[in-house]
Structure formats: C-alpha cells, structure tokens
Amino acid sequence: MKSAITVIKEQFNNFYLIRRLSLYELKSKNKNNYLGIAWEILNPSIQILIYWFVFGTLRSRAPVEFEGHEIPFFSWLLAAFFLWIFFYQATIQGSKSIYSRLRMLSKMNFPMSVIPSYVIFSQFYVHFVMLLITMVILNLNGFYINVYYLQLIYFIFAALCLFFSISLITSTLSTIIRDVHMLINSTLRMLLYLSGVLWPLSLLSDYPLLMSLMKLNPLYYLIEGYRASLFGTGWYPITNWEYTLFFWAVVLILFLFGSTLHVKFRRHFIDYL
C-alpha cells in the first residue's frame, strides 16, 4: 500500500511534467516524417478502412444484436476498434518505456513512474481524436449524440487506470527481462481475437463457461461500455454494477502489484543499462 501511495503522489506532483513530456513524445516520434503527427491518425484510419472494405463490402456481415438493439456490423466494430488501438499502443509502448530510456534516466532526476504515464498520455491524445472521428461517422450512420456520451468520460478514466496499472508491471519486468516485451507483443495479437472487438462473444452462447471466462478480461468491460455509450443503449456501469465492481477490483490488484514491483526494482534499473 505504501508503494501505491508513493506512485499516486508522483503522478499528481508531476502532472505538468507528464503533459509536457507526452506532447514532446508525440512530436519527437514523428519528427522525421513529412506528415508528422498526422501519421498517428492515418495508420489506424487505413486499418479500419481495410476492415470496412472486407466486412462492409466483400464479405458483408449480418447486424450484431447489442443490448436489445440490432447494430450494423461495421458500426459495431468501429465503436470499439480505436479503443483497442489505444490499448495496444499504450501497452506495447508502455512495456518498453523504461528500458528504452535508461540512458536518459541516468542524466535526469524525476520519478521513474512518470515514464509509463507520459507514454500512455501521448497515445491518449491520438485516441481522443480518433474517438471524435468515430462519433462523426456514427452520427452520419444514424447513431446520434445522446446523453449516454457522458459516461465516456468515466470509461476513458477507467481505461487510463487499467493501462497504467498494466504498464507499471510490464515496464518493470521488461527492463529486467527483455524477452517479456516480445511475449507481450505476441500475446496482444492473440488478444485482439479474444476480447470481443472483431466478433461478439455471444456467438459462444452454446459454451457458457468459455464465454464467461472470456468476459473476465477487463478490456471487454471497457469495450462494451464504449459501445453502450456511443449507441445510447443505457448506463452500462450501473446496469452492470457487478461487472463494474469486478473491473475495479482487477485494476486495484494490478495497480498494487505493479506499484510494489516498480518501487522495489527501480533503484536497480540503471544496472540494466
């Protein structure tokens, strides 16, 4: 618990630094490209266009039933796809955030727990823009702005908490054992097909135990919450309060474990330079 309080204080005390470094991270990563930061938007946009071409034209998919409503497949996919991109980039970049900056850390003096934070925040800016684009497309497709959009604020906060908790663990382990980063990369590619992004888990209704196990993935909670918000089907955290309690219990456990691990080993990070 002491380690968790220490990490939380470091985030609050250095929030200005996190914001500045996150913007610098975005600019420096794309400084050699002619289009610069625009590539952060173009890459996921091209990917979703490919999915639209395949599933919206070549192999048109049947509408998906979601919370008692029939949603066109591409709209259903779009509502969660950019959250997945945010999760993927935040987890991948967060896992290597410390060991890839060890030389910089040896010359600067600020809490190391700030590093995963600003890396995740740099991806959050991209996610925010993509979320606005998603809203525009869904409104053009008949899913208009509604009061349930307000709960997106809650789900964005929940996503940041989950991603930061995971990154505290993975960034520490990846610094000690570099193979961990490669393992995470492979695991995330598999997780895309197991988290309810590309196909509804309700297809597994004939296998209730397997479906229940797959829904234990905390990312699934965020995905369904985004969809409930964008399609205006209800106040998801309230109507699914048991799942909400489970999600925050998982986040708390991950954060406590990640904080303890990070604080215990960060004094020795420079030894892995």
Disulfide bonds with the S-S distance in Angstrom:
none
